[in-house]
């Protein structure tokens, strides 16, 4: 069965957002507002990151960061 991945017009932005995730405080919920205000990545090209992070299981379906998200942020792991 084929899986549908989120379309990202600006995939180069992904590495910048992931770097910001490692440096920012863990949110209660990862939302568009958190992405824009805390991580500094606003605009339409940054929005598809949220479904991608859910697909990667960094976020739950409700936007709450998972243990995988925490492991990614931990420099030791």
Secondary structure, DSSP 8 states (H G I E B T S, - for coil): --------S-THHHHHHHHHHHHS---SS--HHIIIIIS---SHHHHHHHHHHHHTTSB-TTS-B-HHHHHHH-TT-
